[in-house]
Amino acid sequence: MKKDEVPYGSDVSAGSYACADCGYKYSNQSKKSLPPCPAFDANSHPKRAWKILSGRGDAAQDPYPNGR
Ligand SMILES: [Zn+2]
């Protein structure tokens, strides 16, 4: 697995993510763990991961520019 992909449930900082399997875009504005993709299906989602579009996987910096 590439390093810019994080599995479901990972603790991440705020940022934009896309489903590694179907490309669904998800904007995580509160710092918490990532949910499963809303379109999750075991057959079509073998990676069970989110691709990081912006922000850092598990760093506490890089505040979200449009936080307010
Ligand atoms: Zn998906």
PDB file of the backbone (N, CA, C, O) and the ligand in Angstrom, with CONECT records:
HET     ZN  A 101       1
ATOM      1  N   MET A   1       0.850  -1.207   0.000  1.00  0.00           N
ATOM      2  CA  MET A   1       0.000   0.000   0.000  1.00  0.00           C
ATOM      3  C   MET A   1       0.880   1.250   0.000  1.00  0.00           C
ATOM      4  O   MET A   1       1.885   1.326   0.706  1.00  0.00           O
ATOM      5  N   LYS A   2       0.482   2.205  -0.794  1.00  0.00           N
ATOM      6  CA  LYS A   2       1.250   3.442  -0.852  1.00  0.00           C
ATOM      7  C   LYS A   2       1.046   4.259   0.406  1.00  0.00           C
ATOM      8  O   LYS A   2       0.069   4.089   1.135  1.00  0.00           O
ATOM      9  N   LYS A   3       1.998   5.153   0.640  1.00  0.00           N
ATOM     10  CA  LYS A   3       1.953   5.881   1.892  1.00  0.00           C
ATOM     11  C   LYS A   3       0.919   6.989   1.916  1.00  0.00           C
ATOM     12  O   LYS A   3       0.615   7.526   2.981  1.00  0.00           O
ATOM     13  N   ASP A   4       0.378   7.338   0.769  1.00  0.00           N
ATOM     14  CA  ASP A   4      -0.638   8.400   0.757  1.00  0.00           C
ATOM     15  C   ASP A   4      -2.035   7.816   0.892  1.00  0.00           C
ATOM     16  O   ASP A   4      -3.031   8.501   0.662  1.00  0.00           O
ATOM     17  N   GLU A   5      -2.099   6.559   1.261  1.00  0.00           N
ATOM     18  CA  GLU A   5      -3.408   5.955   1.496  1.00  0.00           C
ATOM     19  C   GLU A   5      -3.475   5.488   2.942  1.00  0.00           C
ATOM     20  O   GLU A   5      -2.537   4.881   3.459  1.00  0.00           O
ATOM     21  N   VAL A   6      -4.594   5.779   3.581  1.00  0.00           N
ATOM     22  CA  VAL A   6      -4.755   5.387   4.974  1.00  0.00           C
ATOM     23  C   VAL A   6      -6.012   4.531   5.111  1.00  0.00           C
ATOM     24  O   VAL A   6      -7.045   4.843   4.519  1.00  0.00           O
ATOM     25  N   PRO A   7      -5.927   3.462   5.882  1.00  0.00           N
ATOM     26  CA  PRO A   7      -7.082   2.570   6.031  1.00  0.00           C
ATOM     27  C   PRO A   7      -8.216   3.197   6.815  1.00  0.00           C
ATOM     28  O   PRO A   7      -8.008   4.130   7.592  1.00  0.00           O
ATOM     29  N   TYR A   8      -9.426   2.675   6.605  1.00  0.00           N
ATOM     30  CA  TYR A   8     -10.592   3.129   7.354  1.00  0.00           C
ATOM     31  C   TYR A   8     -10.281   3.087   8.843  1.00  0.00           C
ATOM     32  O   TYR A   8      -9.633   2.165   9.338  1.00  0.00           O
ATOM     33  N   GLY A   9     -10.758   4.103   9.539  1.00  0.00           N
ATOM     34  CA  GLY A   9     -10.587   4.113  10.990  1.00  0.00           C
ATOM     35  C   GLY A   9      -9.287   4.747  11.460  1.00  0.00           C
ATOM     36  O   GLY A   9      -9.049   4.857  12.663  1.00  0.00           O
ATOM     37  N   SER A  10      -8.438   5.169  10.514  1.00  0.00           N
ATOM     38  CA  SER A  10      -7.182   5.793  10.920  1.00  0.00           C
ATOM     39  C   SER A  10      -7.443   7.160  11.535  1.00  0.00           C
ATOM     40  O   SER A  10      -8.370   7.868  11.141  1.00  0.00           O
ATOM     41  N   ASP A  11      -6.631   7.508  12.484  1.00  0.00           N
ATOM     42  CA  ASP A  11      -6.717   8.848  13.051  1.00  0.00           C
ATOM     43  C   ASP A  11      -5.965   9.797  12.123  1.00  0.00           C
ATOM     44  O   ASP A  11      -4.797   9.574  11.803  1.00  0.00           O
ATOM     45  N   VAL A  12      -6.640  10.844  11.701  1.00  0.00           N
ATOM     46  CA  VAL A  12      -6.026  11.759  10.749  1.00  0.00           C
ATOM     47  C   VAL A  12      -6.282  13.200  11.152  1.00  0.00           C
ATOM     48  O   VAL A  12      -7.085  13.475  12.044  1.00  0.00           O
ATOM     49  N   SER A  13      -5.592  14.114  10.488  1.00  0.00           N
ATOM     50  CA  SER A  13      -5.861  15.526  10.696  1.00  0.00           C
ATOM     51  C   SER A  13      -6.853  15.963   9.624  1.00  0.00           C
ATOM     52  O   SER A  13      -7.109  15.236   8.664  1.00  0.00           O
ATOM     53  N   ALA A  14      -7.400  17.147   9.799  1.00  0.00           N
ATOM     54  CA  ALA A  14      -8.388  17.642   8.844  1.00  0.00           C
ATOM     55  C   ALA A  14      -7.778  17.759   7.456  1.00  0.00           C
ATOM     56  O   ALA A  14      -6.607  18.106   7.304  1.00  0.00           O
ATOM     57  N   GLY A  15      -8.586  17.465   6.452  1.00  0.00           N
ATOM     58  CA  GLY A  15      -8.081  17.517   5.090  1.00  0.00           C
ATOM     59  C   GLY A  15      -9.070  16.877   4.144  1.00  0.00           C
ATOM     60  O   GLY A  15     -10.174  16.506   4.541  1.00  0.00           O
ATOM     61  N   SER A  16      -8.675  16.750   2.900  1.00  0.00           N
ATOM     62  CA  SER A  16      -9.555  16.153   1.906  1.00  0.00           C
ATOM     63  C   SER A  16      -9.058  14.760   1.540  1.00  0.00           C
ATOM     64  O   SER A  16      -7.860  14.517   1.397  1.00  0.00           O
ATOM     65  N   TYR A  17      -9.999  13.878   1.398  1.00  0.00           N
ATOM     66  CA  TYR A  17      -9.667  12.489   1.093  1.00  0.00           C
ATOM     67  C   TYR A  17     -10.552  11.986  -0.033  1.00  0.00           C
ATOM     68  O   TYR A  17     -11.638  12.516  -0.268  1.00  0.00           O
ATOM     69  N   ALA A  18     -10.086  10.974  -0.716  1.00  0.00           N
ATOM     70  CA  ALA A  18     -10.900  10.335  -1.747  1.00  0.00           C
ATOM     71  C   ALA A  18     -10.800   8.837  -1.524  1.00  0.00           C
ATOM     72  O   ALA A  18      -9.740   8.316  -1.175  1.00  0.00           O
ATOM     73  N   CYS A  19     -11.909   8.157  -1.730  1.00  0.00           N
ATOM     74  CA  CYS A  19     -11.910   6.712  -1.563  1.00  0.00           C
ATOM     75  C   CYS A  19     -10.869   6.110  -2.511  1.00  0.00           C
ATOM     76  O   CYS A  19     -10.844   6.432  -3.699  1.00  0.00           O
ATOM     77  N   ALA A  20     -10.020   5.242  -1.983  1.00  0.00           N
ATOM     78  CA  ALA A  20      -8.968   4.647  -2.807  1.00  0.00           C
ATOM     79  C   ALA A  20      -9.542   3.676  -3.827  1.00  0.00           C
ATOM     80  O   ALA A  20      -8.873   3.316  -4.796  1.00  0.00           O
ATOM     81  N   ASP A  21     -10.767   3.258  -3.609  1.00  0.00           N
ATOM     82  CA  ASP A  21     -11.377   2.287  -4.513  1.00  0.00           C
ATOM     83  C   ASP A  21     -12.354   2.902  -5.510  1.00  0.00           C
ATOM     84  O   ASP A  21     -12.294   2.598  -6.701  1.00  0.00           O
ATOM     85  N   CYS A  22     -13.255   3.761  -5.035  1.00  0.00           N
ATOM     86  CA  CYS A  22     -14.264   4.301  -5.956  1.00  0.00           C
ATOM     87  C   CYS A  22     -14.081   5.786  -6.238  1.00  0.00           C
ATOM     88  O   CYS A  22     -14.738   6.329  -7.126  1.00  0.00           O
ATOM     89  N   GLY A  23     -13.206   6.448  -5.503  1.00  0.00           N
ATOM     90  CA  GLY A  23     -12.951   7.850  -5.784  1.00  0.00           C
ATOM     91  C   GLY A  23     -13.893   8.825  -5.100  1.00  0.00           C
ATOM     92  O   GLY A  23     -13.826  10.026  -5.359  1.00  0.00           O
ATOM     93  N   TYR A  24     -14.770   8.333  -4.233  1.00  0.00           N
ATOM     94  CA  TYR A  24     -15.686   9.210  -3.504  1.00  0.00           C
ATOM     95  C   TYR A  24     -14.898  10.243  -2.717  1.00  0.00           C
ATOM     96  O   TYR A  24     -13.952   9.905  -2.006  1.00  0.00           O
ATOM     97  N   LYS A  25     -15.295  11.514  -2.848  1.00  0.00           N
ATOM     98  CA  LYS A  25     -14.551  12.568  -2.154  1.00  0.00           C
ATOM     99  C   LYS A  25     -15.133  12.827  -0.780  1.00  0.00           C
ATOM    100  O   LYS A  25     -16.347  12.909  -0.595  1.00  0.00           O
ATOM    101  N   TYR A  26     -14.238  12.953   0.165  1.00  0.00           N
ATOM    102  CA  TYR A  26     -14.662  13.165   1.541  1.00  0.00           C
ATOM    103  C   TYR A  26     -13.797  14.243   2.154  1.00  0.00           C
ATOM    104  O   TYR A  26     -12.569  14.181   2.095  1.00  0.00           O
ATOM    105  N   SER A  27     -14.456  15.246   2.750  1.00  0.00           N
ATOM    106  CA  SER A  27     -13.722  16.318   3.390  1.00  0.00           C
ATOM    107  C   SER A  27     -13.837  16.160   4.891  1.00  0.00           C
ATOM    108  O   SER A  27     -14.918  16.308   5.462  1.00  0.00           O
ATOM    109  N   ASN A  28     -12.750  15.868   5.508  1.00  0.00           N
ATOM    110  CA  ASN A  28     -12.746  15.655   6.950  1.00  0.00           C
ATOM    111  C   ASN A  28     -12.357  16.951   7.637  1.00  0.00           C
ATOM    112  O   ASN A  28     -11.181  17.312   7.677  1.00  0.00           O
ATOM    113  N   GLN A  29     -13.351  17.655   8.180  1.00  0.00           N
ATOM    114  CA  GLN A  29     -13.068  18.957   8.765  1.00  0.00           C
ATOM    115  C   GLN A  29     -12.819  18.911  10.243  1.00  0.00           C
ATOM    116  O   GLN A  29     -12.307  19.879  10.806  1.00  0.00           O
ATOM    117  N   SER A  30     -13.154  17.843  10.884  1.00  0.00           N
ATOM    118  CA  SER A  30     -12.850  17.720  12.296  1.00  0.00           C
ATOM    119  C   SER A  30     -11.813  16.618  12.426  1.00  0.00           C
ATOM    120  O   SER A  30     -11.857  15.609  11.723  1.00  0.00           O
ATOM    121  N   LYS A  31     -10.902  16.830  13.320  1.00  0.00           N
ATOM    122  CA  LYS A  31      -9.853  15.841  13.462  1.00  0.00           C
ATOM    123  C   LYS A  31     -10.383  14.616  14.178  1.00  0.00           C
ATOM    124  O   LYS A  31     -10.632  14.642  15.383  1.00  0.00           O
ATOM    125  N   LYS A  32     -10.546  13.583  13.450  1.00  0.00           N
ATOM    126  CA  LYS A  32     -10.977  12.335  14.050  1.00  0.00           C
ATOM    127  C   LYS A  32     -10.671  11.197  13.105  1.00  0.00           C
ATOM    128  O   LYS A  32     -10.034  11.389  12.069  1.00  0.00           O
ATOM    129  N   SER A  33     -11.118  10.029  13.458  1.00  0.00           N
ATOM    130  CA  SER A  33     -10.805   8.893  12.614  1.00  0.00           C
ATOM    131  C   SER A  33     -11.702   8.870  11.378  1.00  0.00           C
ATOM    132  O   SER A  33     -12.820   9.384  11.398  1.00  0.00           O
ATOM    133  N   LEU A  34     -11.204   8.276  10.324  1.00  0.00           N
ATOM    134  CA  LEU A  34     -11.935   8.220   9.067  1.00  0.00           C
ATOM    135  C   LEU A  34     -12.994   7.119   9.088  1.00  0.00           C
ATOM    136  O   LEU A  34     -12.743   6.017   9.574  1.00  0.00           O
ATOM    137  N   PRO A  35     -14.175   7.424   8.560  1.00  0.00           N
ATOM    138  CA  PRO A  35     -15.241   6.420   8.481  1.00  0.00           C
ATOM    139  C   PRO A  35     -15.012   5.541   7.264  1.00  0.00           C
ATOM    140  O   PRO A  35     -14.145   5.841   6.444  1.00  0.00           O
ATOM    141  N   PRO A  36     -15.763   4.476   7.131  1.00  0.00           N
ATOM    142  CA  PRO A  36     -15.712   3.708   5.887  1.00  0.00           C
ATOM    143  C   PRO A  36     -16.371   4.529   4.771  1.00  0.00           C
ATOM    144  O   PRO A  36     -17.165   5.428   5.049  1.00  0.00           O
ATOM    145  N   CYS A  37     -16.054   4.232   3.554  1.00  0.00           N
ATOM    146  CA  CYS A  37     -16.694   4.900   2.419  1.00  0.00           C
ATOM    147  C   CYS A  37     -18.192   4.631   2.468  1.00  0.00           C
ATOM    148  O   CYS A  37     -18.608   3.504   2.739  1.00  0.00           O
ATOM    149  N   PRO A  38     -19.017   5.664   2.206  1.00  0.00           N
ATOM    150  CA  PRO A  38     -20.472   5.455   2.214  1.00  0.00           C
ATOM    151  C   PRO A  38     -20.923   4.458   1.158  1.00  0.00           C
ATOM    152  O   PRO A  38     -21.999   3.870   1.271  1.00  0.00           O
ATOM    153  N   ALA A  39     -20.112   4.270   0.146  1.00  0.00           N
ATOM    154  CA  ALA A  39     -20.467   3.317  -0.908  1.00  0.00           C
ATOM    155  C   ALA A  39     -19.735   1.996  -0.716  1.00  0.00           C
ATOM    156  O   ALA A  39     -19.599   1.198  -1.643  1.00  0.00           O
ATOM    157  N   PHE A  40     -19.267   1.786   0.510  1.00  0.00           N
ATOM    158  CA  PHE A  40     -18.457   0.592   0.754  1.00  0.00           C
ATOM    159  C   PHE A  40     -19.176  -0.703   0.395  1.00  0.00           C
ATOM    160  O   PHE A  40     -20.340  -0.920   0.733  1.00  0.00           O
ATOM    161  N   ASP A  41     -18.435  -1.543  -0.298  1.00  0.00           N
ATOM    162  CA  ASP A  41     -18.915  -2.874  -0.635  1.00  0.00           C
ATOM    163  C   ASP A  41     -17.659  -3.739  -0.701  1.00  0.00           C
ATOM    164  O   ASP A  41     -16.674  -3.357  -1.332  1.00  0.00           O
ATOM    165  N   ALA A  42     -17.690  -4.877  -0.066  1.00  0.00           N
ATOM    166  CA  ALA A  42     -16.488  -5.704   0.043  1.00  0.00           C
ATOM    167  C   ALA A  42     -15.919  -6.079  -1.319  1.00  0.00           C
ATOM    168  O   ALA A  42     -14.705  -6.214  -1.471  1.00  0.00           O
ATOM    169  N   ASN A  43     -16.772  -6.242  -2.289  1.00  0.00           N
ATOM    170  CA  ASN A  43     -16.291  -6.644  -3.613  1.00  0.00           C
ATOM    171  C   ASN A  43     -15.612  -5.509  -4.360  1.00  0.00           C
ATOM    172  O   ASN A  43     -14.598  -5.705  -5.030  1.00  0.00           O
ATOM    173  N   SER A  44     -16.188  -4.317  -4.235  1.00  0.00           N
ATOM    174  CA  SER A  44     -15.638  -3.204  -4.992  1.00  0.00           C
ATOM    175  C   SER A  44     -14.631  -2.384  -4.199  1.00  0.00           C
ATOM    176  O   SER A  44     -14.006  -1.467  -4.732  1.00  0.00           O
ATOM    177  N   HIS A  45     -14.479  -2.716  -2.935  1.00  0.00           N
ATOM    178  CA  HIS A  45     -13.551  -1.947  -2.102  1.00  0.00           C
ATOM    179  C   HIS A  45     -12.518  -2.832  -1.408  1.00  0.00           C
ATOM    180  O   HIS A  45     -12.525  -2.948  -0.182  1.00  0.00           O
ATOM    181  N   PRO A  46     -11.639  -3.451  -2.176  1.00  0.00           N
ATOM    182  CA  PRO A  46     -10.628  -4.337  -1.571  1.00  0.00           C
ATOM    183  C   PRO A  46      -9.592  -3.597  -0.728  1.00  0.00           C
ATOM    184  O   PRO A  46      -9.019  -4.182   0.192  1.00  0.00           O
ATOM    185  N   LYS A  47      -9.347  -2.345  -1.018  1.00  0.00           N
ATOM    186  CA  LYS A  47      -8.312  -1.609  -0.269  1.00  0.00           C
ATOM    187  C   LYS A  47      -8.802  -1.142   1.093  1.00  0.00           C
ATOM    188  O   LYS A  47      -8.037  -1.096   2.056  1.00  0.00           O
ATOM    189  N   ARG A  48     -10.079  -0.796   1.167  1.00  0.00           N
ATOM    190  CA  ARG A  48     -10.648  -0.261   2.410  1.00  0.00           C
ATOM    191  C   ARG A  48      -9.793   0.881   2.936  1.00  0.00           C
ATOM    192  O   ARG A  48      -9.388   0.891   4.099  1.00  0.00           O
ATOM    193  N   ALA A  49      -9.531   1.823   2.078  1.00  0.00           N
ATOM    194  CA  ALA A  49      -8.649   2.917   2.460  1.00  0.00           C
ATOM    195  C   ALA A  49      -9.067   4.221   1.796  1.00  0.00           C
ATOM    196  O   ALA A  49      -9.790   4.229   0.800  1.00  0.00           O
ATOM    197  N   TRP A  50      -8.598   5.314   2.368  1.00  0.00           N
ATOM    198  CA  TRP A  50      -8.806   6.632   1.796  1.00  0.00           C
ATOM    199  C   TRP A  50      -7.482   7.135   1.261  1.00  0.00           C
ATOM    200  O   TRP A  50      -6.425   6.905   1.850  1.00  0.00           O
ATOM    201  N   LYS A  51      -7.556   7.826   0.131  1.00  0.00           N
ATOM    202  CA  LYS A  51      -6.371   8.423  -0.443  1.00  0.00           C
ATOM    203  C   LYS A  51      -6.305   9.859   0.066  1.00  0.00           C
ATOM    204  O   LYS A  51      -7.318  10.559   0.074  1.00  0.00           O
ATOM    205  N   ILE A  52      -5.153  10.293   0.480  1.00  0.00           N
ATOM    206  CA  ILE A  52      -4.998  11.647   1.001  1.00  0.00           C
ATOM    207  C   ILE A  52      -4.836  12.642  -0.133  1.00  0.00           C
ATOM    208  O   ILE A  52      -3.894  12.549  -0.920  1.00  0.00           O
ATOM    209  N   LEU A  53      -5.758  13.597  -0.215  1.00  0.00           N
ATOM    210  CA  LEU A  53      -5.671  14.626  -1.253  1.00  0.00           C
ATOM    211  C   LEU A  53      -4.991  15.869  -0.715  1.00  0.00           C
ATOM    212  O   LEU A  53      -4.242  16.536  -1.428  1.00  0.00           O
ATOM    213  N   SER A  54      -5.254  16.179   0.552  1.00  0.00           N
ATOM    214  CA  SER A  54      -4.600  17.327   1.182  1.00  0.00           C
ATOM    215  C   SER A  54      -4.500  17.053   2.662  1.00  0.00           C
ATOM    216  O   SER A  54      -5.196  16.191   3.199  1.00  0.00           O
ATOM    217  N   GLY A  55      -3.634  17.790   3.314  1.00  0.00           N
ATOM    218  CA  GLY A  55      -3.435  17.533   4.730  1.00  0.00           C
ATOM    219  C   GLY A  55      -2.418  16.423   4.899  1.00  0.00           C
ATOM    220  O   GLY A  55      -1.909  15.885   3.916  1.00  0.00           O
ATOM    221  N   ARG A  56      -2.129  16.088   6.111  1.00  0.00           N
ATOM    222  CA  ARG A  56      -1.131  15.071   6.398  1.00  0.00           C
ATOM    223  C   ARG A  56      -1.797  13.903   7.083  1.00  0.00           C
ATOM    224  O   ARG A  56      -2.698  14.071   7.905  1.00  0.00           O
ATOM    225  N   GLY A  57      -1.353  12.750   6.744  1.00  0.00           N
ATOM    226  CA  GLY A  57      -1.967  11.541   7.279  1.00  0.00           C
ATOM    227  C   GLY A  57      -2.115  11.526   8.773  1.00  0.00           C
ATOM    228  O   GLY A  57      -3.214  11.326   9.290  1.00  0.00           O
ATOM    229  N   ASP A  58      -1.035  11.734   9.469  1.00  0.00           N
ATOM    230  CA  ASP A  58      -1.174  11.660  10.913  1.00  0.00           C
ATOM    231  C   ASP A  58      -0.367  12.749  11.614  1.00  0.00           C
ATOM    232  O   ASP A  58       0.043  12.582  12.762  1.00  0.00           O
ATOM    233  N   ALA A  59      -0.145  13.849  10.928  1.00  0.00           N
ATOM    234  CA  ALA A  59       0.543  14.964  11.562  1.00  0.00           C
ATOM    235  C   ALA A  59      -0.489  15.919  12.132  1.00  0.00           C
ATOM    236  O   ALA A  59      -1.614  16.008  11.641  1.00  0.00           O
ATOM    237  N   ALA A  60      -0.094  16.626  13.165  1.00  0.00           N
ATOM    238  CA  ALA A  60      -1.050  17.523  13.816  1.00  0.00           C
ATOM    239  C   ALA A  60      -1.008  18.927  13.229  1.00  0.00           C
ATOM    240  O   ALA A  60      -1.781  19.792  13.642  1.00  0.00           O
ATOM    241  N   GLN A  61      -0.118  19.163  12.274  1.00  0.00           N
ATOM    242  CA  GLN A  61      -0.052  20.505  11.722  1.00  0.00           C
ATOM    243  C   GLN A  61      -0.894  20.645  10.466  1.00  0.00           C
ATOM    244  O   GLN A  61      -1.768  19.821  10.198  1.00  0.00           O
ATOM    245  N   ASP A  62      -0.627  21.682   9.708  1.00  0.00           N
ATOM    246  CA  ASP A  62      -1.344  21.930   8.469  1.00  0.00           C
ATOM    247  C   ASP A  62      -2.831  22.134   8.708  1.00  0.00           C
ATOM    248  O   ASP A  62      -3.647  21.316   8.284  1.00  0.00           O
ATOM    249  N   PRO A  63      -3.190  23.229   9.389  1.00  0.00           N
ATOM    250  CA  PRO A  63      -4.605  23.507   9.656  1.00  0.00           C
ATOM    251  C   PRO A  63      -5.391  23.688   8.370  1.00  0.00           C
ATOM    252  O   PRO A  63      -4.863  24.143   7.355  1.00  0.00           O
ATOM    253  N   TYR A  64      -6.623  23.335   8.433  1.00  0.00           N
ATOM    254  CA  TYR A  64      -7.481  23.455   7.257  1.00  0.00           C
ATOM    255  C   TYR A  64      -7.714  24.928   6.947  1.00  0.00           C
ATOM    256  O   TYR A  64      -8.180  25.666   7.815  1.00  0.00           O
ATOM    257  N   PRO A  65      -7.401  25.379   5.726  1.00  0.00           N
ATOM    258  CA  PRO A  65      -7.494  26.808   5.401  1.00  0.00           C
ATOM    259  C   PRO A  65      -8.891  27.398   5.526  1.00  0.00           C
ATOM    260  O   PRO A  65      -9.024  28.581   5.842  1.00  0.00           O
ATOM    261  N   ASN A  66      -9.918  26.624   5.293  1.00  0.00           N
ATOM    262  CA  ASN A  66     -11.281  27.146   5.378  1.00  0.00           C
ATOM    263  C   ASN A  66     -11.980  26.648   6.633  1.00  0.00           C
ATOM    264  O   ASN A  66     -13.165  26.316   6.622  1.00  0.00           O
ATOM    265  N   GLY A  67     -11.217  26.607   7.709  1.00  0.00           N
ATOM    266  CA  GLY A  67     -11.747  26.036   8.940  1.00  0.00           C
ATOM    267  C   GLY A  67     -12.955  26.728   9.513  1.00  0.00           C
ATOM    268  O   GLY A  67     -13.732  26.117  10.247  1.00  0.00           O
ATOM    269  N   ARG A  68     -13.127  28.002   9.189  1.00  0.00           N
ATOM    270  CA  ARG A  68     -14.291  28.692   9.747  1.00  0.00           C
ATOM    271  C   ARG A  68     -15.299  28.959   8.683  1.00  0.00           C
ATOM    272  O   ARG A  68     -16.352  29.534   8.960  1.00  0.00           O
TER     273      ARG A  68
HETATM  274 ZN    ZN A 101     -15.591   3.999  -2.048  1.00  0.00          ZN2+
END
